[in-house]
Amino acid sequence: MSSTWVRVHRAFEIVLFCAVAILLACAPSSAHFAQGTKVRTILVSEDNGGLVAYVRVPAPLVFSDLVGRAQVDQVPLTSPFLRVETTGNGVRYRLDMEAVSRDRFRFENRLKAALLFSQAGLDLKTVLTGFTIHARSPQQILDSVETARAALAEDSTSLDPVFGAAVIDYAVRIDSPDPASDLEIMSGYAPLLPGPGVEIENHLVDARIEPPLSLTAPGQLETPAVLDGSRLSTFQHFVSQGLLHILEGLDHVLLVIALALGVGATRRLIYLVTAFTLGHSVTLIATFLGATPAWPWFIPAVEAAIAASVLYAAVAAMVRKSGSVLVFTGIGLLHGLGFSFVLGEILGRDAPDLVPALLAFNIGIEVGQLLILAVTLSIVFCLDKLATPALRPARMGTLGAIAILSSWWVAERLGGIVSAV
C-alpha cells in the first residue's frame, strides 16, 4: 500500500470516527427506561347498558393546557386551583384543596373535559360521577372495576399536595349506543412539555371483556387510542411496543451492532445472540414475578452495568475477542432488567392479561434485534464487495465511537448510583 493511500486511509478513518461519535453523542444517554415515567391509567367497563371509565391521572395532565401555555409563553402558571409557594430550591405549586372544595363544579368540569370519548366518529356525552385526590400515586393499581371503585371510595387528602406528585382518581359515565364497539380515547387538552428525563405513558385496560385486556399508548393521547376488544390486535400491539423500545434503546442497539461487527455473519454470532436472548428473556419474566430488589440504587446500578456491557462489547470487537456464551448470557440478564423496567412502569406487575403481553413484548424485542443485525451485516457485506479498503476504517471508527460514548454513559450513570444512595 502506497504512503499516499495510507494517509488517505487514516484520514478517512479519523473523519468517519468523528462523524459517528458526533452522531451518537447527540443521542440521549438513558436507553431502556426513565425514572421519571408518569403513567395515566384508564379502565373502561360496561355498566347498565352504558360505559364507565375509571381514570387515574397525574395532576399536571388535568391542567396540561394551562401548563403548556405557561411553558410556551414563559409566564407563571395560574389557576384558581393552584397556589405557589417558595422553597429553598425555588418555587413550586400545590393543589389548593380548599379552592377545589369551594368551586367543586368547575373542578369537576375540568376533570370531565380532560378526556374525549368517541365511537364511529361521534363524540360521546360523559357525566363525572366522582373523584378523589391523592398526595402521591396509590400502591394498588387499577386492574379491575373493584379496585377502581375502592380507590374512588377513599377520602381526598386533607393537605394541599405538591402539584407534580399529586394523583387524581375519577370516574365518568359514558353515554354509548353500542358499549361493545370500538372506543376511541384522546386528550381533551393541549399537551404540556415534559421536563428532562420525564416520559408520559398511558395504561389502557379494556374491562368490557373477561379477562380484561391491557394496552399501552405513549404521550398525552394527542391522537386517539382505540379499545377494540381484540386479543389479536392487543398481541400485535405489544409486539410493536417491544420493537419500538429496542429501537429507541440506543445502548441496546449499539451492543447488537458491536456484536455483529465483532463476530460477523458466522455460526458463533448465532450462539452469542441466542445466549443474549435467553438471558434477557429470563430477567424480563423474573422481574414481573417480583424477583428483583427494591433498593433505591438498584436501577441506577443496572443502568451503569448496561452501559459497561456496551463498552465491553465494543472493545472486544476492536481486538477481535468476541466473548463467551456465558458472558453474553450475563449481558442479556442485564438488558432484560432494562426492558422489564420499561414495561413494568406502564403495566405494573399485577396487570391483567400480563402473560400474553410479556410474550408479545419479548417477540417484538427479538424482531428488532434481528433487524439491527440484518442492517449491520448488510452494510458490512456491501462495503466488503464495493469498497473493501473502506471496510476496516468504517468498522474501527464505528466501534471506537461506541466505546467512547459508552464510557461516557458509565461515568454518568455511576454518578446516578451515588446520588441514589
C-alpha positions in Angstrom: 0.0 0.0 0.0 1.5 3.4 -1.0 2.2 6.1 1.6 -0.4 8.3 -0.1 -3.1 5.7 0.2 -2.1 5.1 3.9 -2.6 8.8 4.6 -5.9 8.8 2.8 -6.9 5.7 4.6 -6.1 7.1 8.0 -7.8 10.4 7.2 -10.9 8.6 6.2 -10.9 6.6 9.4 -10.5 9.7 11.5 -13.3 11.6 9.7 -15.6 8.6 10.0 -14.8 8.1 13.6 -15.6 11.8 14.4 -18.8 11.7 12.4 -20.1 8.6 14.1 -19.0 10.0 17.5 -20.8 13.3 17.0 -23.9 11.5 15.8 -24.0 9.2 18.8 -23.2 12.0 21.2 -26.4 13.7 20.2 -28.5 10.8 21.4 -29.9 10.6 25.0 -28.0 8.5 27.5 -30.9 6.7 29.1 -32.0 3.9 26.8 -34.3 1.3 28.3 -36.2 3.1 31.0 -36.8 6.5 32.5 -37.0 7.0 36.3 -39.4 10.0 35.6 -42.1 8.0 33.8 -45.6 9.3 34.6 -48.4 6.9 33.9 -52.1 7.6 33.3 -54.4 4.6 33.7 -57.8 4.4 32.0 -60.0 1.4 32.8 -63.2 1.1 30.8 -66.1 -1.3 31.8 -69.7 -1.9 30.7 -72.3 -0.9 33.2 -76.1 -0.8 32.9 -76.2 -0.6 29.2 -73.5 2.1 29.0 -69.8 2.6 29.7 -67.9 3.8 32.7 -64.3 5.0 32.5 -62.2 5.0 35.7 -59.1 7.2 35.3 -56.0 7.6 37.5 -54.0 10.6 36.2 -51.0 12.7 37.4 -52.5 16.1 38.3 -50.4 18.1 35.7 -52.2 16.2 32.9 -55.5 17.6 34.1 -54.0 21.1 33.7 -51.9 20.4 30.7 -53.5 23.2 28.6 -52.5 25.8 31.3 -49.1 24.2 31.9 -48.3 24.1 28.2 -49.4 27.7 27.7 -47.2 28.9 30.6 -44.3 26.9 29.1 -44.7 28.4 25.7 -45.3 32.0 26.9 -42.7 31.6 29.7 -45.0 33.0 32.2 -46.1 31.7 35.7 -48.7 29.0 35.8 -52.0 30.4 37.0 -55.2 28.5 38.0 -57.7 29.1 40.8 -57.0 25.5 42.0 -53.2 26.0 42.3 -51.2 28.0 44.8 -47.5 28.8 44.6 -45.0 28.5 47.4 -41.3 29.4 47.8 -38.8 26.7 48.8 -35.1 26.6 49.2 -34.9 25.3 45.6 -37.2 28.0 44.2 -40.9 28.0 43.7 -43.3 25.1 43.3 -47.1 24.6 43.1 -49.6 22.8 45.2 -53.2 21.8 44.6 -55.3 24.1 46.7 -57.8 21.7 48.3 -59.9 24.5 49.8 -60.3 26.0 46.4 -61.3 22.6 45.0 -63.9 22.2 47.7 -65.2 25.8 47.2 -65.6 25.5 43.4 -66.2 21.8 43.1 -68.4 22.2 40.0 -65.7 24.0 38.0 -63.1 21.4 39.1 -65.3 18.5 38.1 -65.8 20.1 34.7 -62.0 20.3 34.2 -61.7 16.6 35.0 -64.6 15.7 32.7 -63.1 17.6 29.8 -59.6 16.1 30.2 -60.5 13.1 28.0 -62.7 12.8 25.0 -64.5 9.5 24.1 -66.0 8.7 20.7 -67.4 5.8 18.7 -67.7 5.6 14.9 -66.5 9.2 14.6 -69.2 10.5 17.0 -68.3 12.2 20.3 -70.0 10.6 23.3 -71.6 12.5 26.2 -70.0 12.0 29.6 -71.0 12.7 33.2 -68.5 12.8 36.0 -69.6 10.5 38.9 -66.9 11.1 41.5 -63.3 11.9 42.2 -60.6 11.7 44.9 -57.2 13.4 45.2 -54.1 11.6 46.4 -50.9 13.2 47.6 -49.0 10.6 45.7 -49.8 7.6 43.4 -51.5 4.8 45.4 -49.8 1.4 45.6 -52.8 -0.5 44.3 -53.0 -0.3 40.6 -56.3 -0.1 38.7 -56.6 -3.6 37.4 -60.3 -4.2 37.9 -63.6 -2.4 38.5 -63.4 -3.4 42.2 -60.0 -1.7 42.7 -61.1 1.4 40.8 -64.2 1.7 43.0 -62.2 1.2 46.1 -59.8 3.9 45.1 -62.7 6.3 44.5 -64.2 5.5 47.9 -61.1 6.8 49.7 -61.2 10.4 51.0 -59.2 13.0 49.3 -56.0 14.1 51.1 -56.7 16.8 53.7 -53.4 18.6 53.0 -52.5 20.6 49.8 -50.5 18.1 47.8 -47.4 19.0 45.7 -48.8 19.6 42.2 -46.2 17.4 40.4 -46.7 14.5 42.8 -50.5 14.6 43.2 -52.6 11.9 41.5 -56.3 12.1 40.8 -58.8 9.2 40.6 -62.1 10.0 38.9 -64.9 8.2 37.0 -67.1 9.3 34.1 -70.2 7.6 32.9 -70.2 7.5 29.0 -73.5 7.5 27.1 -72.8 4.9 24.5 -75.3 3.5 22.0 -73.2 0.4 21.5 -71.0 -0.3 24.5 -69.2 -3.3 22.9 -68.0 -1.5 19.8 -64.6 0.2 19.3 -64.0 3.1 21.7 -61.6 5.9 20.9 -60.0 7.9 23.7 -57.9 11.1 23.3 -56.9 14.1 25.4 -59.3 17.0 25.6 -56.5 19.4 26.4 -53.4 20.6 24.6 -50.2 18.8 25.7 -47.6 20.1 28.1 -43.9 19.7 27.5 -42.4 17.0 29.8 -39.3 18.0 31.8 -35.9 16.5 31.2 -35.9 12.7 31.9 -39.7 12.6 32.2 -41.9 10.4 29.9 -45.7 10.1 29.8 -47.3 6.8 29.1 -50.9 5.6 29.2 -52.1 2.2 30.5 -55.4 1.3 29.0 -57.5 -1.5 30.4 -60.5 -2.8 28.5 -62.6 -4.5 31.2 -65.6 -4.9 28.9 -64.5 -8.5 28.4 -63.1 -11.2 30.7 -60.3 -11.4 31.3 -59.6 -7.7 30.7 -57.1 -6.6 28.0 -54.2 -4.2 28.6 -52.8 -1.8 26.1 -50.2 1.0 26.3 -50.0 4.3 24.5 -47.2 6.8 24.7 -47.5 10.5 25.1 -50.6 12.5 26.1 -53.1 10.9 23.7 -52.9 13.8 21.2 -54.1 11.1 18.7 -56.8 8.7 19.7 -56.0 5.3 21.4 -58.5 2.6 20.4 -60.0 -0.1 22.6 -61.4 -2.7 20.2 -61.7 -5.8 22.5 -59.5 -7.9 20.2 -56.9 -10.1 21.8 -55.1 -10.5 18.4 -54.7 -6.7 18.0 -53.6 -6.5 21.6 -50.9 -9.1 20.9 -49.8 -7.2 17.8 -49.7 -4.0 19.9 -47.2 -5.4 22.4 -45.1 -6.9 19.6 -44.8 -3.4 18.1 -44.1 -1.9 21.6 -41.2 -4.4 22.1 -39.9 -3.5 18.6 -40.2 0.2 19.4 -38.5 0.0 22.8 -35.4 -1.9 21.4 -35.0 0.6 18.6 -35.4 3.5 21.0 -32.9 2.0 23.4 -29.7 3.2 22.0 -27.4 1.3 24.3 -29.1 -2.0 23.3 -28.8 -1.1 19.6 -25.1 -0.3 20.0 -24.5 -3.5 21.8 -26.0 -5.5 19.0 -24.1 -3.5 16.4 -20.8 -4.1 18.3 -21.6 -7.8 18.5 -22.2 -8.0 14.8 -19.1 -6.1 13.9 -17.0 -8.3 16.2 -18.2 -11.7 15.1 -19.6 -11.2 11.6 -22.1 -13.5 9.8 -20.8 -16.6 11.4 -22.2 -19.6 13.4 -20.7 -18.0 16.5 -22.9 -15.0 16.1 -26.0 -17.3 16.3 -24.6 -18.8 19.6 -24.0 -15.4 21.2 -27.3 -13.9 20.1 -29.1 -16.9 21.4 -27.4 -16.6 24.7 -28.2 -12.9 24.9 -31.8 -13.6 24.0 -32.2 -16.3 26.7 -30.6 -14.0 29.3 -32.9 -11.0 28.7 -36.0 -13.3 28.4 -35.2 -14.7 31.9 -34.9 -11.4 33.6 -37.8 -9.8 31.7 -40.1 -12.5 33.1 -38.5 -12.9 36.5 -38.8 -9.1 37.2 -42.6 -9.4 36.7 -42.7 -12.2 39.2 -41.1 -10.0 41.8 -37.6 -11.4 41.7 -35.8 -8.1 41.8 -34.9 -6.0 44.8 -36.4 -2.6 45.5 -33.2 -0.9 46.7 -33.0 2.8 45.6 -29.6 2.3 44.0 -30.6 -0.9 42.1 -32.0 0.8 38.9 -29.0 3.2 38.5 -26.6 0.3 39.1 -28.3 -1.8 36.4 -28.2 1.2 34.1 -24.5 1.7 34.7 -23.9 -2.1 34.2 -25.7 -2.0 30.8 -23.5 0.9 29.7 -20.4 -1.1 30.8 -21.6 -4.1 28.8 -21.8 -1.9 25.6 -18.2 -0.7 26.3 -17.1 -4.3 26.8 -18.7 -5.4 23.5 -17.1 -2.6 21.6 -13.6 -3.1 23.0 -13.9 -6.9 22.5 -14.9 -6.4 18.9 -12.0 -4.0 18.3 -9.4 -6.6 19.5 -11.3 -9.4 17.8 -12.2 -11.1 21.1 -16.0 -11.7 20.8 -16.5 -13.0 24.4 -18.1 -16.3 25.5 -21.6 -17.6 25.5 -21.6 -17.3 29.3 -20.6 -13.6 29.2 -23.4 -12.7 26.7 -25.9 -14.6 28.8 -24.9 -12.4 31.7 -25.2 -9.3 29.5 -28.6 -10.5 28.4 -29.7 -10.7 32.0 -28.7 -7.0 32.5 -30.5 -5.8 29.4 -33.6 -7.9 30.3 -33.8 -5.9 33.5 -33.8 -2.7 31.5 -36.7 -3.9 29.3 -38.7 -5.1 32.3 -38.4 -1.6 33.9 -40.0 -0.2 30.7 -42.9 -2.5 30.6 -43.3 -2.6 34.4 -43.5 1.2 34.7 -46.5 1.2 32.3 -48.4 -2.0 33.1 -47.5 -2.8 36.7 -46.7 -6.3 37.9 -50.3 -7.2 38.5 -51.8 -6.0 35.3 -54.5 -8.1 33.6 -53.6 -10.2 30.6 -49.9 -10.0 31.6 -48.6 -13.3 30.2 -49.6 -12.6 26.6 -48.3 -9.0 26.9 -44.9 -10.3 28.1 -44.7 -12.9 25.4 -45.6 -10.4 22.6 -43.2 -7.7 24.0 -40.4 -10.2 24.0 -41.2 -11.2 20.4 -41.0 -7.6 19.4 -37.6 -7.2 21.0 -36.3 -10.2 19.1 -37.7 -8.9 15.8 -36.0 -5.5 16.5 -32.7 -7.3 17.4 -32.8 -9.3 14.1 -33.5 -6.1 12.1 -30.4 -4.4 13.7 -28.3 -7.4 12.9 -29.6 -7.6 9.3 -28.9 -3.9 8.6 -25.4 -4.0 10.2 -24.3 -7.2 8.4 -25.8 -5.9 5.1 -23.7 -2.7 5.3 -20.6 -4.8 6.1 -21.3 -7.0 3.1 -21.8 -4.0 0.8 -18.6 -2.3 1.9 -16.7 -5.6 1.5 -17.9 -6.0 -2.0 -18.0 -2.5 -3.3 -15.3 -0.6 -1.3 -13.1 -3.1 0.5 -10.5 -0.6 1.6 -13.2 1.4 3.5 -14.4 -1.6 5.5 -11.7 -1.6 8.2 -11.8 2.2 8.9 -15.6 2.1 8.9 -15.6 -0.8 11.3 -13.0 0.7 13.7 -14.5 4.1 13.5 -17.9 2.9 14.5 -16.6 0.7 17.3 -14.4 3.5 18.6 -17.3 5.9 18.7 -19.4 3.3 20.5 -16.6 2.7 23.1 -16.2 6.5 23.8 -20.0 7.1 24.1 -20.5 4.0 26.4 -17.5 5.2 28.5 -19.3 8.5 29.0 -22.5 6.7 29.9 -20.7 4.5 32.5 -19.3 7.6 34.2 -22.6 9.5 34.1 -24.6 6.6 35.4 -22.1 5.8 38.2 -22.9 9.3 39.4 -26.6 8.3 39.5 -25.8 5.4 41.9 -24.0 7.8 44.3 -27.0 10.2 44.3 -29.4 7.4 44.9 -27.6 6.0 47.9 
